[in-house]
């Protein structure tokens, strides 16, 4: 009589065990799902916070650096694309010529959080690279370089000549071109000086009818780099003019256009040093060059090598015959209306 009861007990026990296993499996599954969701949500929030901080720091880096670079160029805005602990930001810029804004370039740069590898840095692009053009007059006079045009706008790029550097006589002077333009054309021009000047000297010697937008500062701590040297083929290689990407200075800041002071450049350097960002080495180099053996540089240490000016083609012709003009290079040109 006991055997049937034992068999029934076994069946009941088996059913109970299966039911318990199902409950345990369901509970473990629910716990795993909850934990996974918590981890995912926490990861998303944490990633957003970390990359957000990294973006803010990178954007501040660019804003401060723009204050001492980018002649007559200003940021219009930025768009950020975040990834895992990294991201891209796309910055659009514009110029102002005679009060008229001109869309200029778009630049992308990556940023990352906590020193992790930046997955966003794979690929990427830069929009608005310069296009070298061999102009007939330059070719005829055997210039060793080309006129540069902006790849995004088709406008001329500015070029600058360091006083005292040997360019083998190949220095551009676009002032005669102004008389071939319509008098009311709005023109941007880079003027390189014959020597260093203070801000006060530059402001007093420039014609009143033109508008200085940006002042080029002497930050060249190693002039030997620009000395003529053998090119390896039995010839001599001479220095090339500086593009807008490799010079430093300060200028007006739209839309308010406050009065420009030499101290503005020092202040921007100090702000950059305090940022401790990606351009730290450049700030330190310039700061140390200006201060020499002093504790800190002052406004008197800011010496100017050139200026970016704007005005009508007719107004800029007032620069003709000025002894301080060693070179004059056309930049952007736009209609007034």
Order of alpha helices (4+ residues) and beta strands (2+ residues): alpha-beta-beta-beta-beta-beta-alpha-beta-beta-alpha-beta-alpha-beta-beta-beta-beta-beta-alpha-alpha-beta-alpha-beta
